[in-house]
Amino acid sequence: MVDRLTPERRSRLMSRIGPRDTGPELRVRSLLHRLGYRFRLHRRDLPGTPDVVLPGRGKAIFVHGCFWHRHRYCVNAAIPSGNRAFWVTKLQANVRRDERSIASLSTEG
């Protein structure tokens, strides 16, 4: 698939996409709030900076997208056909980072 935008315009567009307050993350937070849970957001002092932390319960929630975090058996986790070697390396690094973060959180309790 050919990109209709110039590399400069694509870069500008992609730079405006943030890692926080995504649609799925807002839905999770809304549900937790309606259920009466109180939480903290994006605790940088915890490994992996969890999206939602329930301090009273000792729980952390990561809201991961299927594409970037390689959910098994998900059709949205397909690897792009263009520049395949780059994407495989990039996405495998994301999965390894996620595993390290979860292991560190488990160790810390």
Salt bridges, closest charged atoms under 4 A:
ASP3 OD1 - ARG10 NH2 2.66
ASP21 OD1 - ARG29 NH1 2.73
GLU25 OE2 - ARG29 NH1 2.89
GLU25 OE2 - HIS42 NE2 2.97
ASP45 OD2 - ARG43 NH2 2.76
ASP51 OD1 - HIS42 ND1 3.92
ASP98 OD2 - HIS64 ND1 3.80
ASP98 OD2 - HIS69 ND1 2.59
ASP98 OD1 - ARG97 NH2 3.99
